[in-house]
Amino acid sequence: MTEVTPQDIERCADLIRPHIRRTPVVVLAGDEFGLAANPITFKLELLQHAGVFKTRGAFANLLARDVPKAGVVAASGGNHGAATAYAAMRLGKPARIYIPTVSSPAKVQRIRDYGADLVIEGDLYADALAASEVWAQQSGAMPVPAFDQHETIMGQGTLGLELEQQAPDIDTVLVAVGGGGLIAGVAAWYGGRVKVIGVEPTAAPTLTRALAAGHPVDAEAGGLAADSLAPRRVGERVYPIAAKYVHGTVLVSDDAIAEAQQTLWRGLRIVAEPGGAAAFSALLSGAYKPDANERVAVVISGGNTTAVNFGR
């Protein structure tokens, strides 16, 4: 299995740069949120095309691999589907997206707006994935994995590259984990030079369970962020990178995630989806406690929700 290197990520960044946004960072004192006064660097990846970091990995797949005439197929809780649909639309490729019934209306609408063929299949991501694999075999379409693909991890790693350029003095970065493509990419970029901490819902502890077992294992797949952070298990390509470079994980409750959504709205007028707010919830809830002078960055990874129904 080929390791993702910083050099891979740099090449990927050059490839996808014309197609993605360099999302901003904002640095605020922690005491604005009732925390210690340490500065917090927010990487606002919810401002990415399609409202989510996954657009990076989607373009990496469609640009670095040979897309057949049948186009691409992806399974998703919603965000990867929206990102793949957007990339396919921009590059003029056919796309078919499978999502489960737990996908939020905001994500369903995104996929439809980008013109993909949308199929709702099963109750969980694993159901949608199985259906997408059948379609790939029948149609010849190229699968675009949501997290467990070299190009996907490279694409997500470009977020780490950007963050280091924008905030070179951070000590720690908090990253929400579902299948693990984002944390694997960020960890591969930093290579242990900063502390990378995974944040997972208690209802979907995929990386936590994998690290405890020494390999990917099935975990629960539910909770408030089930449409973005609840595959059955962390990726096979993701795991060795995480085992090597991720410093640990913390678990957060659904209530903590919902509170983080509300706090981001009240304090920054940022509308983050549950998965997008999960990393910040680790600070607010005390699941992660920085040292006295620790400089922490938080990835706000997605914003595909509505302002009026936080927690949904």
SETOR-981859 format. One record per residue (C-alpha): residue number from 1; z negated, x, y negated. Coordinates in steps of 0.25 Angstrom, whole numbers, plus 5000, padded with zeros to 4 digits. Layout:
BEGIN
<rec resi="NUM" z="Z" x="X" y="Y"/>
...
This chain:
BEGIN
<rec resi="1" z="5000" x="5000" y="5000"/>
<rec resi="2" z="5005" x="5006" y="4987"/>
<rec resi="3" z="4994" x="5008" y="4976"/>
<rec resi="4" z="4996" x="5003" y="4962"/>
<rec resi="5" z="4995" x="5015" y="4953"/>
<rec resi="6" z="4994" x="5016" y="4938"/>
<rec resi="7" z="5008" x="5022" y="4938"/>
<rec resi="8" z="5013" x="5009" y="4945"/>
<rec resi="9" z="5006" x="5001" y="4934"/>
<rec resi="10" z="5012" x="5009" y="4923"/>
<rec resi="11" z="5026" x="5007" y="4929"/>
<rec resi="12" z="5023" x="4992" y="4931"/>
<rec resi="13" z="5019" x="4991" y="4916"/>
<rec resi="14" z="5032" x="4997" y="4911"/>
<rec resi="15" z="5040" x="4987" y="4920"/>
<rec resi="16" z="5033" x="4975" y="4916"/>
<rec resi="17" z="5030" x="4978" y="4901"/>
<rec resi="18" z="5041" x="4970" y="4896"/>
<rec resi="19" z="5037" x="4958" y="4903"/>
<rec resi="20" z="5022" x="4957" y="4901"/>
<rec resi="21" z="5012" x="4956" y="4889"/>
<rec resi="22" z="5003" x="4968" y="4885"/>
<rec resi="23" z="4991" x="4959" y="4884"/>
<rec resi="24" z="4980" x="4962" y="4874"/>
<rec resi="25" z="4966" x="4966" y="4875"/>
<rec resi="26" z="4954" x="4962" y="4866"/>
<rec resi="27" z="4941" x="4969" y="4865"/>
<rec resi="28" z="4928" x="4961" y="4862"/>
<rec resi="29" z="4914" x="4964" y="4862"/>
<rec resi="30" z="4906" x="4958" y="4874"/>
<rec resi="31" z="4896" x="4952" y="4865"/>
<rec resi="32" z="4906" x="4942" y="4860"/>
<rec resi="33" z="4904" x="4936" y="4874"/>
<rec resi="34" z="4889" x="4938" y="4875"/>
<rec resi="35" z="4891" x="4951" y="4883"/>
<rec resi="36" z="4887" x="4965" y="4880"/>
<rec resi="37" z="4894" x="4971" y="4868"/>
<rec resi="38" z="4904" x="4980" y="4876"/>
<rec resi="39" z="4918" x="4978" y="4872"/>
<rec resi="40" z="4926" x="4969" y="4882"/>
<rec resi="41" z="4941" x="4971" y="4883"/>
<rec resi="42" z="4949" x="4959" y="4886"/>
<rec resi="43" z="4963" x="4961" y="4892"/>
<rec resi="44" z="4970" x="4948" y="4889"/>
<rec resi="45" z="4980" x="4947" y="4900"/>
<rec resi="46" z="4980" x="4931" y="4899"/>
<rec resi="47" z="4990" x="4934" y="4888"/>
<rec resi="48" z="5000" x="4940" y="4898"/>
<rec resi="49" z="5013" x="4932" y="4901"/>
<rec resi="50" z="5009" x="4920" y="4910"/>
<rec resi="51" z="4995" x="4921" y="4905"/>
<rec resi="52" z="4991" x="4931" y="4916"/>
<rec resi="53" z="4991" x="4946" y="4920"/>
<rec resi="54" z="4999" x="4943" y="4933"/>
<rec resi="55" z="5012" x="4943" y="4924"/>
<rec resi="56" z="5011" x="4958" y="4925"/>
<rec resi="57" z="5011" x="4958" y="4940"/>
<rec resi="58" z="5022" x="4947" y="4941"/>
<rec resi="59" z="5032" x="4955" y="4932"/>
<rec resi="60" z="5028" x="4968" y="4940"/>
<rec resi="61" z="5033" x="4961" y="4953"/>
<rec resi="62" z="5045" x="4955" y="4947"/>
<rec resi="63" z="5050" x="4968" y="4940"/>
<rec resi="64" z="5046" x="4978" y="4950"/>
<rec resi="65" z="5051" x="4971" y="4963"/>
<rec resi="66" z="5064" x="4965" y="4967"/>
<rec resi="67" z="5064" x="4950" y="4964"/>
<rec resi="68" z="5074" x="4943" y="4974"/>
<rec resi="69" z="5083" x="4932" y="4970"/>
<rec resi="70" z="5073" x="4922" y="4975"/>
<rec resi="71" z="5063" x="4927" y="4965"/>
<rec resi="72" z="5048" x="4928" y="4966"/>
<rec resi="73" z="5037" x="4920" y="4972"/>
<rec resi="74" z="5022" x="4921" y="4969"/>
<rec resi="75" z="5009" x="4914" y="4973"/>
<rec resi="76" z="4998" x="4913" y="4963"/>
<rec resi="77" z="4986" x="4906" y="4958"/>
<rec resi="78" z="4994" x="4904" y="4946"/>
<rec resi="79" z="4994" x="4916" y="4937"/>
<rec resi="80" z="5003" x="4925" y="4946"/>
<rec resi="81" z="5012" x="4913" y="4947"/>
<rec resi="82" z="5013" x="4912" y="4932"/>
<rec resi="83" z="5015" x="4926" y="4930"/>
<rec resi="84" z="5026" x="4927" y="4941"/>
<rec resi="85" z="5033" x="4915" y="4936"/>
<rec resi="86" z="5033" x="4921" y="4922"/>
<rec resi="87" z="5038" x="4934" y="4926"/>
<rec resi="88" z="5049" x="4928" y="4935"/>
<rec resi="89" z="5053" x="4919" y="4923"/>
<rec resi="90" z="5054" x="4931" y="4914"/>
<rec resi="91" z="5062" x="4939" y="4924"/>
<rec resi="92" z="5071" x="4927" y="4928"/>
<rec resi="93" z="5066" x="4927" y="4943"/>
<rec resi="94" z="5063" x="4914" y="4951"/>
<rec resi="95" z="5049" x="4912" y="4954"/>
<rec resi="96" z="5041" x="4903" y="4964"/>
<rec resi="97" z="5026" x="4902" y="4962"/>
<rec resi="98" z="5016" x="4897" y="4972"/>
<rec resi="99" z="5002" x="4893" y="4966"/>
<rec resi="100" z="4990" x="4885" y="4972"/>
<rec resi="101" z="4984" x="4872" y="4967"/>
<rec resi="102" z="4973" x="4880" y="4961"/>
<rec resi="103" z="4982" x="4886" y="4950"/>
<rec resi="104" z="4979" x="4881" y="4936"/>
<rec resi="105" z="4988" x="4872" y="4929"/>
<rec resi="106" z="4990" x="4882" y="4918"/>
<rec resi="107" z="4996" x="4892" y="4929"/>
<rec resi="108" z="5004" x="4881" y="4935"/>
<rec resi="109" z="5011" x="4878" y="4922"/>
<rec resi="110" z="5013" x="4893" y="4919"/>
<rec resi="111" z="5021" x="4895" y="4932"/>
<rec resi="112" z="5029" x="4882" y="4929"/>
<rec resi="113" z="5032" x="4887" y="4915"/>
<rec resi="114" z="5038" x="4899" y="4920"/>
<rec resi="115" z="5048" x="4892" y="4929"/>
<rec resi="116" z="5043" x="4896" y="4942"/>
<rec resi="117" z="5044" x="4888" y="4955"/>
<rec resi="118" z="5030" x="4883" y="4956"/>
<rec resi="119" z="5024" x="4879" y="4970"/>
<rec resi="120" z="5009" x="4875" y="4971"/>
<rec resi="121" z="5004" x="4878" y="4985"/>
<rec resi="122" z="4990" x="4877" y="4991"/>
<rec resi="123" z="4976" x="4878" y="4985"/>
<rec resi="124" z="4975" x="4893" y="4983"/>
<rec resi="125" z="4983" x="4905" y="4980"/>
<rec resi="126" z="4983" x="4909" y="4995"/>
<rec resi="127" z="4991" x="4896" y="4998"/>
<rec resi="128" z="5001" x="4899" y="4987"/>
<rec resi="129" z="5003" x="4913" y="4992"/>
<rec resi="130" z="5006" x="4908" y="5006"/>
<rec resi="131" z="5016" x="4898" y="5001"/>
<rec resi="132" z="5023" x="4909" y="4992"/>
<rec resi="133" z="5024" x="4918" y="5004"/>
<rec resi="134" z="5032" x="4908" y="5011"/>
<rec resi="135" z="5041" x="4905" y="5000"/>
<rec resi="136" z="5044" x="4920" y="4998"/>
<rec resi="137" z="5048" x="4921" y="5012"/>
<rec resi="138" z="5057" x="4909" y="5011"/>
<rec resi="139" z="5063" x="4912" y="4998"/>
<rec resi="140" z="5064" x="4927" y="4997"/>
<rec resi="141" z="5056" x="4927" y="4984"/>
<rec resi="142" z="5048" x="4939" y="4980"/>
<rec resi="143" z="5033" x="4937" y="4981"/>
<rec resi="144" z="5025" x="4941" y="4969"/>
<rec resi="145" z="5011" x="4943" y="4973"/>
<rec resi="146" z="5000" x="4939" y="4964"/>
<rec resi="147" z="4992" x="4952" y="4966"/>
<rec resi="148" z="4995" x="4959" y="4979"/>
<rec resi="149" z="5008" x="4967" y="4975"/>
<rec resi="150" z="5010" x="4981" y="4970"/>
<rec resi="151" z="5018" x="4976" y="4958"/>
<rec resi="152" z="5008" x="4965" y="4955"/>
<rec resi="153" z="4996" x="4975" y="4954"/>
<rec resi="154" z="5005" x="4984" y="4946"/>
<rec resi="155" z="5008" x="4973" y="4936"/>
<rec resi="156" z="4994" x="4969" y="4935"/>
<rec resi="157" z="4990" x="4984" y="4933"/>
<rec resi="158" z="4997" x="4984" y="4920"/>
<rec resi="159" z="4986" x="4976" y="4914"/>
<rec resi="160" z="4977" x="4988" y="4917"/>
<rec resi="161" z="4987" x="4997" y="4911"/>
<rec resi="162" z="4987" x="4989" y="4898"/>
<rec resi="163" z="4972" x="4987" y="4898"/>
<rec resi="164" z="4970" x="5002" y="4898"/>
<rec resi="165" z="4979" x="5004" y="4887"/>
<rec resi="166" z="4973" x="4993" y="4878"/>
<rec resi="167" z="4958" x="4996" y="4882"/>
<rec resi="168" z="4957" x="5011" y="4887"/>
<rec resi="169" z="4942" x="5012" y="4886"/>
<rec resi="170" z="4938" x="5001" y="4895"/>
<rec resi="171" z="4928" x="5004" y="4907"/>
<rec resi="172" z="4930" x="4992" y="4915"/>
<rec resi="173" z="4940" x="4980" y="4917"/>
<rec resi="174" z="4937" x="4967" y="4923"/>
<rec resi="175" z="4948" x="4960" y="4931"/>
<rec resi="176" z="4948" x="4947" y="4938"/>
<rec resi="177" z="4953" x="4947" y="4952"/>
<rec resi="178" z="4961" x="4938" y="4961"/>
<rec resi="179" z="4970" x="4944" y="4970"/>
<rec resi="180" z="4968" x="4957" y="4963"/>
<rec resi="181" z="4981" x="4961" y="4957"/>
<rec resi="182" z="4976" x="4963" y="4943"/>
<rec resi="183" z="4963" x="4971" y="4946"/>
<rec resi="184" z="4971" x="4980" y="4956"/>
<rec resi="185" z="4981" x="4983" y="4945"/>
<rec resi="186" z="4971" x="4985" y="4934"/>
<rec resi="187" z="4963" x="4994" y="4944"/>
<rec resi="188" z="4975" x="5002" y="4948"/>
<rec resi="189" z="4978" x="5005" y="4934"/>
<rec resi="190" z="4964" x="5010" y="4930"/>
<rec resi="191" z="4962" x="5017" y="4944"/>
<rec resi="192" z="4947" x="5017" y="4942"/>
<rec resi="193" z="4947" x="5022" y="4928"/>
<rec resi="194" z="4940" x="5009" y="4923"/>
<rec resi="195" z="4931" x="5000" y="4931"/>
<rec resi="196" z="4939" x="4988" y="4936"/>
<rec resi="197" z="4931" x="4976" y="4940"/>
<rec resi="198" z="4936" x="4964" y="4947"/>
<rec resi="199" z="4931" x="4950" y="4943"/>
<rec resi="200" z="4932" x="4939" y="4953"/>
<rec resi="201" z="4928" x="4924" y="4954"/>
<rec resi="202" z="4917" x="4922" y="4964"/>
<rec resi="203" z="4926" x="4912" y="4970"/>
<rec resi="204" z="4937" x="4922" y="4973"/>
<rec resi="205" z="4931" x="4936" y="4976"/>
<rec resi="206" z="4944" x="4942" y="4982"/>
<rec resi="207" z="4942" x="4957" y="4977"/>
<rec resi="208" z="4927" x="4956" y="4979"/>
<rec resi="209" z="4928" x="4952" y="4993"/>
<rec resi="210" z="4939" x="4962" y="4996"/>
<rec resi="211" z="4931" x="4974" y="4990"/>
<rec resi="212" z="4919" x="4970" y="4999"/>
<rec resi="213" z="4928" x="4969" y="5011"/>
<rec resi="214" z="4936" x="4982" y="5009"/>
<rec resi="215" z="4949" x="4974" y="5009"/>
<rec resi="216" z="4955" x="4961" y="5004"/>
<rec resi="217" z="4948" x="4948" y="5011"/>
<rec resi="218" z="4949" x="4934" y="5008"/>
<rec resi="219" z="4940" x="4928" y="4998"/>
<rec resi="220" z="4937" x="4914" y="4992"/>
<rec resi="221" z="4948" x="4909" y="4983"/>
<rec resi="222" z="4942" x="4899" y="4973"/>
<rec resi="223" z="4935" x="4897" y="4960"/>
<rec resi="224" z="4939" x="4895" y="4945"/>
<rec resi="225" z="4950" x="4906" y="4945"/>
<rec resi="226" z="4956" x="4902" y="4959"/>
<rec resi="227" z="4970" x="4901" y="4953"/>
<rec resi="228" z="4970" x="4916" y="4949"/>
<rec resi="229" z="4958" x="4924" y="4956"/>
<rec resi="230" z="4958" x="4918" y="4970"/>
<rec resi="231" z="4967" x="4923" y="4980"/>
<rec resi="232" z="4961" x="4924" y="4994"/>
<rec resi="233" z="4960" x="4939" y="4994"/>
<rec resi="234" z="4963" x="4951" y="4985"/>
<rec resi="235" z="4977" x="4958" y="4987"/>
<rec resi="236" z="4979" x="4969" y="4998"/>
<rec resi="237" z="4986" x="4978" y="4987"/>
<rec resi="238" z="4975" x="4975" y="4977"/>
<rec resi="239" z="4963" x="4978" y="4986"/>
<rec resi="240" z="4965" x="4993" y="4987"/>
<rec resi="241" z="4967" x="4995" y="4972"/>
<rec resi="242" z="4954" x="4986" y="4970"/>
<rec resi="243" z="4946" x="4994" y="4980"/>
<rec resi="244" z="4950" x="5007" y="4974"/>
<rec resi="245" z="4949" x="5004" y="4959"/>
<rec resi="246" z="4941" x="4991" y="4956"/>
<rec resi="247" z="4927" x="4994" y="4953"/>
<rec resi="248" z="4922" x="4980" y="4958"/>
<rec resi="249" z="4922" x="4965" y="4957"/>
<rec resi="250" z="4913" x="4955" y="4951"/>
<rec resi="251" z="4913" x="4940" y="4954"/>
<rec resi="252" z="4912" x="4929" y="4943"/>
<rec resi="253" z="4910" x="4914" y="4944"/>
<rec resi="254" z="4919" x="4903" y="4940"/>
<rec resi="255" z="4909" x="4899" y="4929"/>
<rec resi="256" z="4909" x="4913" y="4924"/>
<rec resi="257" z="4925" x="4913" y="4924"/>
<rec resi="258" z="4925" x="4900" y="4916"/>
<rec resi="259" z="4915" x="4905" y="4906"/>
<rec resi="260" z="4923" x="4917" y="4904"/>
<rec resi="261" z="4935" x="4908" y="4901"/>
<rec resi="262" z="4927" x="4900" y="4891"/>
<rec resi="263" z="4922" x="4913" y="4884"/>
<rec resi="264" z="4936" x="4919" y="4883"/>
<rec resi="265" z="4940" x="4906" y="4876"/>
<rec resi="266" z="4928" x="4905" y="4867"/>
<rec resi="267" z="4928" x="4920" y="4863"/>
<rec resi="268" z="4943" x="4924" y="4863"/>
<rec resi="269" z="4951" x="4911" y="4864"/>
<rec resi="270" z="4957" x="4916" y="4877"/>
<rec resi="271" z="4960" x="4906" y="4888"/>
<rec resi="272" z="4958" x="4913" y="4901"/>
<rec resi="273" z="4960" x="4907" y="4915"/>
<rec resi="274" z="4948" x="4909" y="4925"/>
<rec resi="275" z="4954" x="4921" y="4931"/>
<rec resi="276" z="4958" x="4927" y="4918"/>
<rec resi="277" z="4943" x="4925" y="4913"/>
<rec resi="278" z="4937" x="4930" y="4926"/>
<rec resi="279" z="4936" x="4945" y="4922"/>
<rec resi="280" z="4928" x="4941" y="4909"/>
<rec resi="281" z="4919" x="4932" y="4916"/>
<rec resi="282" z="4913" x="4944" y="4924"/>
<rec resi="283" z="4908" x="4950" y="4910"/>
<rec resi="284" z="4903" x="4936" y="4905"/>
<rec resi="285" z="4896" x="4933" y="4918"/>
<rec resi="286" z="4890" x="4946" y="4920"/>
<rec resi="287" z="4897" x="4948" y="4933"/>
<rec resi="288" z="4902" x="4961" y="4927"/>
<rec resi="289" z="4892" x="4969" y="4918"/>
<rec resi="290" z="4897" x="4980" y="4910"/>
<rec resi="291" z="4889" x="4992" y="4907"/>
<rec resi="292" z="4884" x="4995" y="4893"/>
<rec resi="293" z="4896" x="5002" y="4887"/>
<rec resi="294" z="4907" x="4997" y="4897"/>
<rec resi="295" z="4920" x="4993" y="4891"/>
<rec resi="296" z="4926" x="4981" y="4899"/>
<rec resi="297" z="4940" x="4975" y="4900"/>
<rec resi="298" z="4942" x="4961" y="4905"/>
<rec resi="299" z="4956" x="4956" y="4909"/>
<rec resi="300" z="4958" x="4942" y="4905"/>
<rec resi="301" z="4969" x="4940" y="4915"/>
<rec resi="302" z="4975" x="4926" y="4913"/>
<rec resi="303" z="4975" x="4914" y="4905"/>
<rec resi="304" z="4982" x="4903" y="4912"/>
<rec resi="305" z="4972" x="4892" y="4910"/>
<rec resi="306" z="4970" x="4882" y="4899"/>
<rec resi="307" z="4960" x="4882" y="4887"/>
<rec resi="308" z="4954" x="4869" y="4890"/>
<rec resi="309" z="4951" x="4870" y="4905"/>
<rec resi="310" z="4944" x="4883" y="4907"/>
<rec resi="311" z="4940" x="4886" y="4921"/>
<rec resi="312" z="4953" x="4879" y="4926"/>
